């Protein structure tokens, strides 16, 4: 009997040992007192100004020392919102503690620093406990090895989520009230600068920037209905403002520029804003009306119909309604979109009229060298001021760069203090950025001049043939290059004309006429060069020539 009791006790001991080993295997063998510290704040301003991160770290270290936890690594120390557990530093910390089998504790200031995701935080805490890792909040100490401790931890997670949700709802309500009063509580859109960005929305002060002035021009160009989206975007790019087609459309549809605020929080109501409008509502509405047809104007948006290259590019002369197309009994026709406008012309007929229009800019091969010399001579004179301005800017850029390098050298040698170095380095950096912006706005490099003239003359020599033999897309590129604002069709006299010709192409007919009448001799030296602006139809503007020269260079894929 005694033997049986001894055997039973022995078996009981073995069973207990086995169960203990099984339990230890479930918690991945984590038995030590090693941990990590995770600190965070919600915003950049908190990270930079209120010292909370330092306070959290200091108290977490003291807690670890007091409780005998050896800290192996530190995480966080930055601003990360706890609304989501997808935080970069937070995820790095989780990956570390799961990989290092010595870690048994994650030390935080409070559970709010750990997570504010509610049910997700509860699930994550449970998963970590299953691996033998416990969260230690130094301001809300709980024993999560007990049911009551785990319940209280879950309570904190739910409470933090509720608090976050309540704040979010309160913020939305306050923002809605601010917007209903006509104030914009968010970041100023491109084209505006908020002089009081860290103040309440009712104290914001908006001014229109240089980019805003360009956006205003874009609205006006679009409202006129004579330029495609691409043409406007190209113009803006040459003035230093690069936009995608999608972003361009967003800009022109943003009612903020017309002096109003709206949004989902106010059920998309249109509310008169307190900021200065960029354009009037009439221009805004007109531009957006044209924007609806912009898919017709933008080359990339026009359905490819090889028989209708002039679709939308051509407009009815009186109503300015873009011509669209249709097919009937195997023939393609152009027609006007506007109601009551009687335009209905077979596509082959209008295309042929356009080809004849292009022939007016062609020249004989023997004129090439003379035209090239005359054009380059006149254009260099025309752009003399622009070239001189750009050269001066580049010289100034070099001078400021050298000053900045000298400043840095003196700082490295210890001849000036860091505060003084930082002050003047920032000053020179700002100056360099300003000069670079001015160089970009000039939009012209003299080195492009000869290349542009050669390309233009190459295109013009057989312009009508080149257009007729090109693909649909290349036709549209070429016709937009020669006539930036399209063509007009008069159904009464069945004729086509244009209000705008690329200046470089427009100068060819008068040059040929003058050189043809000239006797033998040095045309460049002995003959006064005719004015490039030979017709009111030629595109005008302070930088029209620079824009068109560069447009030819950039569209270099068009070859004769």
LOPA-355445 format. One record per residue (C-alpha): x, y, z. Coordinates in steps of 0.02 Angstrom, whole numbers, plus 50000, padded with zeros to 5 digits. Layout:
<atoms>
XYZ;...
</atoms>
This chain:
<atoms>
500005000050000;501395011950046;502245007449883;500695011649784;500575028449872;502395032049832;502135027149650;500585038149641;501535053049715;502935050149591;501705049749445;500835065249512;502515074249516;502905069049338;501195074849280;501425091749364;503125093549285;502395089449114;500975102049134;502215115449189;503275112149034;501745113048923;501245129748998;502995136548975;502995131148793;501365140448766;502145156848820;503665153948709;504845151748857;504755170348908;505235170449092;506495184649110;506215202649157;506715211048996;505705224248910;505605238748787;504985256548809;503785264648684;503415283348689;502425294348571;501435310348550;500055313848425;500695329048332;502295337148271;501955352548377;501865341848534;503475333148487;504395349548461;503685360648598;502935352548753;504315340648809;503085326348833;504215313548749;505645317248868;504465316149018;503755299548959;505475292148930;506155298049098;504695290749197;504705274449099;506555272149136;506265275549321;504855262849324;505955249649241;507335252549368;506105252149514;505305235749458;506905227149403;506525226749217;508035227349103;507665238648952;508415231348794;507745243848666;506815260348647;505475264048517;504425278848468;505105295548522;504135303648379;502375309348338;501185295548283;499295295748293;498585281148394;496975280948292;497765266848191;498955252848237;499815254448067;501065266848140;502815263948073;503745264948238;502375255348329;502475241148202;504375241048216;504195238948404;502945224548386;504075215548262;505535217248383;504655210648538;503955195748443;505665191248375;506655193548537;506085179248650;506815187748805;505565202048801;504135200348923;503605218648946;503135233648840;503255249048951;502185264148908;501665280148998;499835274848990;498725263748883;498255278648776;500085279948719;499995261648667;498405262148563;496705270548547;495915258048429;494725249948555;494285232148505;495845230848396;496925235848545;496065222748653;496395209148523;498215214548506;498485214348695;497735196948707;498835190848564;500405197948648;499935189748814;499785173348722;501615175248677;502105179948855;502215198748825;501305210648943;500945229248924;501475239349075;500665256349095;501645265849227;500175277249270;498865263549268;499755248649347;498765232649324;499105214349350;498565207049183;498915189349244;497235190349334;495485191249259;495105207649346;496745215249283;496375209949104;494615216949119;495305233849178;496565234049036;495155231048911;494165244748997;495595257048968;495685252148783;493815254748761;493855271048860;495285277848752;494345273248593;492765281648657;493765297048706;494565297748534;492875295448448;492095309048556;493505321248516;493335317348331;491465320648335;491715336748432;493045342448310;491895338848162;490485348848241;491635363548277;492355362848101;490615362448026;490115378048123;491695386948067;491355382747884;489535388047896;490185405247946;491245405947788;492955401847860;494125388647788;494875378247930;496065367847825;497695370847731;497615384547600;497515377747421;498885381147297;498855399347242;498545405947417;499655408747569;498945409147744;499895422347844;499165415848009;499245396747988;499335392248172;497855402948224;495995399248227;495125399048058;494225415448094;495935423848108;496685416547950;497345429447827;497495423847646;498515432447510;498615427547327;500335421147276;501235421547108;500565404047076;498835410947112;499065423846974;499505409746854;497965399846907;496915415346876;497595415946698;497185397546678;495365401046727;495285415346603;496055405246462;494855390946494;493345402446508;493755409746337;493515392346266;494885393646136;496255383246219;496355364846262;496815358746435;498485352946367;498865369846289;498495378546454;499515365846554;500975368246434;500875387146454;500875385546642;502365373546636;503375386046535;503025398646672;503675386846806;502035378746862;501915360246819;500215351846834;499495335146783;497875334946685;496955327646835;497615340946954;497245354646828;495425348946821;495355348747011;495995366647019;494715373246897;493295364346987;493785370847159;492515384147208;493725391247337;494525401247195;492855409847165;492765415347347;491705401447422;491945386947542;491055370147536;491315352047582;490555335847647;490425342547825;489205356147767;488285344547647;489165352947501;488225369347529;488985384247441;489515396847574;490245414047540;492015414047610;493025427647697;494575424747588;494945435347432;494235427147274;495465423347136;494165425246998;492335430446988;490945417546989;490485420946807;492245416446750;492245401246864;490595394746793;491125398246614;492785389346640;491915374246716;490655373946574;492125372846454;492955360246570;491485348446544;491935348746360;493785347746403;493785329146367;493405334846190;494795347846190;496215338146271;497065327246141;497225312446259;495355312946296;494675313746119;494035296946053;495175291845913;494245293745747;495525294345608;494275302945494;493955317245617;495625325045668;494815342345676;493485336745800;493305350245935;494895358545868;493715366945743;492285377845805;490775385845724;491285404045697;489755412945770;489295402145921;491065395345950;490255378345971;491545364345950;491245353145799;490905335045839;490665320745718;489495307045661;489415294045524;488055291345395;488015278645254;489875275545274;490365294045270;490995304545415;490305322045446;490715336645561;489265345245649;489085359145779;488615354645956;487565370245991;485685369645960;485095379645810;486805380745727;486685373645552;488395366045525;488475349645434;489995346545323;490775330645259;492415326945350;493425324945191;492895342345133;493375351345295;494995341445308;495435346845130;495075365045171;496235363545321;497615356045213;497475371045096;497625382345248;499245373545297;499965375645122;499985394345151;501455391945270;502505380745157;504065386645063;505255380344931;506815371244988;507945384744914;507315397345044;507885386745193;509585394745230;508955412345201;507415410045312;508465402045447;509735416245449;508385429745450;507375421345587;508855418245702;509475436145677;507795443845719;507375432045861;509045434945945;508695453445938;506925450646000;507515440146147;509055450546186;508275457546342;507655440546401;509335432346369;510235446446459;509045444946606;509305426146618;511195428046606;511185440846746;510125429346854;511315414846826;512795425946870;511915431447029;511535413247071;513385408947056;513875423647167;512645418847305;513195400547294;515005405847319;514515416547469;513615401747546;515125390347517;516265403547596;515095404547746;515125385747767;517035385447756;517195398647893;515985388748003;516965372547979;518575381648024;517755388148183;517855406548133;515995409648158;514735402848283;513365390648237;511955402948270;512695415548148;513025401748021;511225395448031;510545413048011;511505417347853;511415399847780;509515401047786;509605418447708;510705412647564;509665396947537;508075407347523;508945419047401;509525404647293;507765397447288;507095414547237;508365416247095;508015398647034;506175402947028;506515418646927;507605408946805;506225396046784;504945409746752;505985416946611;505585400846518;506895403546383;508655397846345;509585405446197;510335388446158;508605382546107;508405396045977;509305388345828;508585371145866;506815378245870;507025387545705;507735372245619;506315361345682;504985373945632;505705375945456;505825357145439;503995355445482;503425369945373;504285364345213;502975350645183;501705355345316;500105349745228;500855333145172;501565329845345;499875333045424;498925322245299;500135307545320;500235308045511;499275297445635;497745304345723;498715309445879;500155317145780;498925326945673;498155334545829;499865338945899;500415347045737;498815356945709;498835363045889;500645368545867;500265379045714;498575385545775;498615385645967;496795391045983;496075380245844;495155385645688;493445393145650;492255387145514;490985398645430;489585388145356;488865402545254;490415405245150;491085387545183;492795394145234;494015391545377;495085404345468;495985406445634;496205419845766;497915413845823;499435407645728;501065401545800;502195416645776;503615406845699;502495399545564;501585416045534;503195424845488;503595413345341;502405420645208;502995438845225;504815433245232;504635423245072;503765437944988;505135450145039;506585438544995;505775434144829;505705452444781;507495455844838;508875457344712;510495447744733;511485452544887;511705449345071;509915448245134;510425448245316;511465464045307;510575474145173;508745470445198;507685476745343;506875462045429;504955462445418;503995463045581;503645445645648;501905451345700;501245451845523;499405449545563;498185452345706;497915433545702;499665430345767;499765425545949;500315440246054;500905442046233;502475446346330;503185428846316;502245421646167;503805419046062;504785410546200;503305399046234;503095394246053;504945391546023;505045379746170;503445371046117;504245366545951;505795359746038;504785349846164;503725342146027;505265336245934;504475319545891;503615328245744;504835326745602;504735331145420;
</atoms>
